[in-house]
Amino acid sequence: MVKLKDRPKPRFEDDRFIAAVPVPDQREVDDYRWYDGFSTIAAIANNPLESFNAAQYRDPYTQYKMFGTDFCVINCPELIHHCFVANRHNYKFSAIRQRILRAVIGDGLISAEGEKWQHARRAMSPMFTPRNVKVFAEMMKQTTLREMPAVLEAAADNNGELEIANPMAALTYLVLSDTLFSGDIDRGKNEILRDVSTALLYVGRPDPLDFMGAPDWVPRLTRLRGLKAVKNLREMIAELTRIRKTERDRGDNLPDDFLTRLLQVGDDDTRSFSDLEVEEHLLAFIGAGHETTARALSWLFYLLSNDTNARDRLEAEVDALDIDAVPPEQWGDQLPFALACFEETMRLFPPAPFIARTAIEKDQFTRTDGDTITIPKGTNLILNTWQLHRHKSLWEHADAFIPERFMGEAREKIGRFQYLPFGVGERVCIGQRFAMQEAMILVALLARRYRFEYAGSDVPWPKLRITIQPENGMPMRITRR
């Protein structure tokens, strides 16, 4: 665990900016002794990013036992393909992962399994086709233009400081509300954002009892405060759904949005969603649909504030974009460097980095170098994109902010299973097109109007709470350009 006094400082190497992040433990661990195990669990409960071993950033995979349970961390693209694509049916969601997510979203799309997930994915996929996502672009633009001043202008007026993590979450939340819910979740947005933040902070992390195999009925004291926030969110969604169903039943014209489409699911081939399923799918999208993009935006502007050459280049690119003539759904094509900066940010600070599975049966795979790995039945398989995206064998200058690696021929050389900000295999994020389109629109409009200068007295320490959040709220000095 990296204590405050031991936290490294940001630095430059060969004019490349390297953000301050947890230094991996240098122990070479095969099996955790009981005190190693407790120490690691304590670190994971506080901040999983501070619990990793150095070998996990260097080797294709690491295997160890902790409290008698097998763990396998994989950072090898061909092994990732094998476990998550070719032989995916041998792996189910890990119990620890499900306890965390289900405490927040129940059986929403992200945590649902089996027939529930297949039904939900099949019903929702048409809502996020490229054509449908493009329809949201103009609304994303208009909402951002309308809400940006209220969210950021006070600080800009006073040449003052603002912790931008929460304002970015508010902005992406309002975009989500207008595009997918026709503005119906704007009411009480401050309370909703507070509850989402509280739920992620107190529920969105593993409890020590999860690792020790305690049954689900044993209370997790670390989550109690967050469960009240989850209850508030569920009540809000239930009321919103009730109102929309009442409008439907009396023949009102309903907005053609995500909520209406969920309520309309059901035909000869697809069953309808129950009220509980609608509630949990909405909760999953409200929780994940804005939080991940907001966190990535905060880290992006931090990185740009420390790399003025990249910032100047991005600002010149967005200034040259004719935002009135070019449709917003095409902005990403017109902003290759801005897109590269955002992708590089998601490499260094992947919004939701943990993908965990459990081996149903013993598995064996031989890599192209002849090395054979055996994964015992019951192994907790961990794909951690924080490590994958910083792995020394896969990335040159792995810890440095280098947007150019995502441009032109360099981008084409990045392996399919080397860069996975939206997950992998059949469970890849259904909203990735929506998220990338939204990100490019927000980056263009925010960078066009404002400049962000990091104003913290200490490093913005990354802390994992389902998403990677800046511990200090990311203080910025905001000025109008």
N, C-alpha and C positions, 0 to 999 in steps of 0.2 A: 504494500500500500504506500502511495507517495504522499508523505506528509507535507503540510503547507511550506515548512521551511526548506524542504527538499525539492520543491517544484522548480523545474528548469525554466530558464528565461527564453523568450523568442530570440532568434538570431538570424544572421544572414551568412550564407556560404556561397561564394562565387556569385554574389548579387542575387541569390535566390532566397526568398523569405521562408523560414522554417518556424511554424507556430510552436508554442510550448505545449507539449502533450505529455502524458504519463510515460515515465521511463520503465520499460519492462524489467521484471525481476530477472536477475542474472543466474539464478539457480537453474541447474539442469535437473528437472524433476521427472522421474519415472513413476514413483509411487509416493504419495503424500503420507508422511507420518501424521499421527493424530493431531499434533499441534500445528503442522503445516496446513492440514485440512481446515481446522478451525480458523486459522489466520486468513486463509484464502476465502472462506465463506464470509468472514467479517468484511474483507475488502470488497467482495462481490456485492454484499448487502449495501455497503456505502456507495461504491462506484465501480462497477465491473471493469471499466477501462483501466483501473489501477491494479488489476489482479493477474495480468497476463505474464507468461514466461517468455524469456528472450528467444527460445527455440521456436516459438510459434510465429515469429517474424522472419525466420531464417529457413526452417525445414519444411518440406512438403506436407508433413503431418506430424503430430505429436500424440502419443498415447500414454495414459497414466491411470492409476486407480486413486479414488478418494472415498474414504469410508466404505470400501469394498465394492464400489461401483466403477465400471469402466467408462472412461472418457476418451474421445478421439476428436482432436481439432484438425480440420483439413484445410490446407491452403494451396492445394495442387489442382489446377484447372481440370486435368483429365480425371482426377479422382472426384472432383465436384460433379462433373458430367455423369460419371458412373453412379454416384449415390443419389443425385437429385433428378436425373433424367433416365438413364438407361436402366437402372435397377431401383427406381424410386418406390416401387411397390413393397420393397423390403423395409421401408422406413416410415414410421408414423411420427406425429408430433410428440415431442417430449412432454412428460408430465409437468415438469417445472415450467416450461414455456406456456402450457395451457392454463396452469393455475394463475399465472400472471395476467394473461390476456382475458381469460374468462371472468376474472374478478372485475374487469372493466366493461367488457363488451359481450359477455355471455357467449352465445354461438353466432356472433356476427360473421360476416364473410371471411375475416382474417383468421378466425379461430375455428370455424366450422370444419367438420370432417365428413368423409363418406358421402352418403346420399344428400345430406343437408348441404354440404359444400357444392357438390355437383349441380344440384338444383339451383342454388343461388347463383353460381357462376354462369350457368346456362341462361338464366333469366336476366342477369345484369349485363352480360357481355355486349349485347346490342346497344346499350345505352352509352358505351364508351368506344364505339367504332371511330375511326379517324373522321368520318363525315359528321357524326354527331358531336364530337369534341370541338370541331371547328366552329360549329354553331354557337358555342359558348364564348368565343374569343371576343366579340364586340362587347358583350356584357362584362367580361373580365376587364376590358379596357375602361369602360364607362364607370364601373364601380371603383376602380383604382383612382381614376381622375377625380371622382366625387369625394372619396374618403381620405385620400392622401393628405390634404391640408389639415383635416381634423386630427389625424393621427400624428403628424410630424410637424405641422406648421408652427406651433407654439415654440418649440425648441429652435426652429430656424429663424423665427422673428427675433428672438433674443440672443442669437448666436450662442445658444445654450446647449446644455448636455441633456441627453435622454438615453435611458436604458432601452435599447430598441427591440430586445427579444420579445417582450409582450406586445408592443405596438405592431411588430411584424405579424405576430399571431392574430392580432385583431384585424389587420388588413386582409390577411389570407382567409380568415373566418368570414368576413363580410363578402369577399369574392365567392366563397363557397356557398354562402347563404343565397346570394342573388342568382347564381348560375344553376345550382341544383335544387334549391328550395324556394325560389321566387321571392326571396326576402323574408319568408315567414319565420326564420329563426333569428332575425335581427332583434326581436323583442327580448329585452333582458340580456343583451349580448354580454354586458360586463360580468353578470353573474354566471353566465354559461362559460365564458372564457376562464373565469376564476375556478369554476368547478372542473373544467377540463384540465387545467394546470394542476389543481390539487389531486385529482385522480391519478394523473401520470406521476406526480411526485411521490405519493404515498402508496399507491397500488401498483404502479408500473415498475416494480423492481422485485427481485427474488427475496424471499424471507429465509433466514437461516433454517427454519423448520422444513422448507421445501427440499433442501439438499439432504436433510437427515431422514427423509422418507416419512415424516409425520402425516397421518391421515388428514383429509380435507376438513373434517369436522373440528380439528384443533384450531382455535383462533390464531390468526397471524396478527400479533399486536402491531407490527409495523404498518399494517394496512387499514387499521380501524378508521383513522381520520379520513382516508380517501374514500371509504365506502359510502360515507354520507354524501360526498360530492357525486359519486356514481348514481346514488338514489335520486338526487336532484335532477341530474341529466335525464334519467329514465322518466321521471314525472313530466318533465318538459316535453319530451318526445311523445309520450303517450297522449298528452293533451293536444299537441300539434296534429297527431294522427287522427285523434277523435274528431277534431274540427274538420279536417279535410274529408273524412269519411262521411260526416254529416252533410257537407256540401255536395259530395258525390251522390248521396242517396236522395237528395231533394232536387237533383237534376241541374245544379249550378254548373257553369263552365269552369272547369278546373285548369290551372296552369299546366302546361306540358313540361313537367320537371321530374326530377328523380323520385320524389315522394309519390307523385301521382302514378308514375310508371310502376313503382313497387306495389301500389294498391291495385293496379290493373293486371298484375301478373296472374295468369290462370287461363288455360284453354284445354282443349282435348289432350294435348301432349304435356302440359305443365300444370302442376297443382298451384293453387294460390298460396301466398304467404299467410301464415297466422299473424295475429296482432303482435305476439311476442317476437316472431321472426322479423317483422317490419321494424319493431323497436330496436332490436339488436343490430340489424343491418344499418339503420340510420345512425345509431350510436357509434358504430365502427367508422362510418364515413365522416361523421362530425369530428370524432377524436383524431383520426389519422389523416383526414382529407385536407386539413389546413396546417396541422402542427408540423409535419415533416417539411413542407415547403417553407414555412416560416423560419424554422431552424436553419435550413440551408441558406436562406437569404441573409440571416444575421451573420453566419460564418463567412459568407461571400464578402460582405461589406467590411468585415474585419480584415480579411486577407488583402482586399484591395487597398485598404487604408495603410497597409504596411508595404505594399508594392506599388509605388506611385507610377512606375512605368506602365504596368498593366492597367492601373486605373485610368491614366491619361488615354491609353489606347482604347479602352472600353468607352470612355466618355466621348471620344471623337467618333467612334462608330455609332453610338446611339444618337449623337447630335446630327449625324448625316442622314439618319433614317427619317423619311417623310411620313410621320405618323398619321397624317390626314389622308394621304394618297394610298399608302400600302395597307391592305387589310391586316388587322392584328394577328390573324392566324398564320400570316406569312412572315411575321417579324423574326422568328427564329432562323429562317433561311437568309434573312438580310443581316443577321448579327452573328456571324460565325465566331468572332472572338469572345463576345459576351456569352455565347453558348458554351464555348470552351472553358471560360472562367467558371461558369456554373457547374459544369461537369467535373472540373478539377476540384471544386469545393466539395462536391458529393463524393469524390474519391477520398479526400482527406478527412472529411467529416460526414460519413454516410448517415443519412437521417435516422435509420432504424437498422442497426448493424447485425443483430443476432438472428440467426436462423438455426434452429435446433431440432433434431430428430432423434428417435430411438430405433435401434436395429431390431427388427422383429425376429429375424433369424441370423445366424452367422453369415458373414459376407467376406469375400476374398477378391482382391483385384491386383493384377500385375501391371505396373506402370511401364511406359515405353523404355525406361532405362533398365528394366528387368527386376526392379524391386517389387516384391509382393507384400501387400498389407493384408492382414487378417483383422476383421472387425467382429469381435464376439457378439453373440446374441445379447440383447439388453444394453449394449453400449450407448451412451449419450453422445451422439454425433453433433459436432458444433462447427458450423460455418460462420465465421465472424468476419464480416466485410471490413471492419476497422483494421484487422490484421491483414486480410487479403489485399486490400488497397494500399497497404504500406509494406508489403512483403519484399524483402531484399532481393529475392530471386526473380521477381516479376517486374519491378519498377526501378528504373535508374533514378538516383536522387529521390528515393521513395518518400521522404518526409518533406520535400520542398514543394512549394506552390509554383507549378510550371504549366500554365494553361495551354501552351503550344503543343503539349503532348496529346491534346484532343483536337488537333487541327490537321487537315490534309492527310498525307500519307502516314504520319505518326498515329493518327486516330485509327486508321485501317489496320495497323499492326497490333492494336490492343486485342488480346484474345477474348473470345466470346464468354469464357468463364473466368476471366481475370478481373472484370469490372462489373459489379452486380449491385448497383445502388437501389434497384427495384426488386431484388430477389431473383429467384432462379426457378426454372422448370415450370410445371403447370400451375404453380402457386405464385407466379410472378405478379406483381401489383397490377390490378385491373385498371387503376387510374393513372398509370404512368404517362400516357399521352396528355391527359388533362393537366397533370402536375407540371410537365415540361412546358406546355403551352402557357400556363399561368405564370410560371417562373420567368419566361422570356418577356412576357408583357409587363410584369412588375419590375423586372430589372431595367427594362428600357425606360419606363416612366419614372422610376425612382432616381436612376442615375442621371437622367436628363434634367431633372429639376433640383436635386440635392447632392451634396457631397458629404460623405461620412468620414470623420476622423476619430480614430479610437481615442477615448479619453480616460480609460481606466488607469488606476495607479498600480494595478497588478495584472497578471495575465488573465484572460477570460478562460478559466479552466473548464475543459469539457467534462460533462457529467452525464452518464447514461441513465435516463428514465424512460425506457422504451425508445425515445428519441435522444439524440445527443444535444444537450442544452448547455449554453454558457452559464457557469455557476453564478457569475456576477451580473447577469442580465444584459451584458454587452453595452456598456456605456459608450455613447458616441457624441461627439460635437457635430451638430448638423448645421450646415449653412446652405443657403440658396446659391445655385450656380448662376 
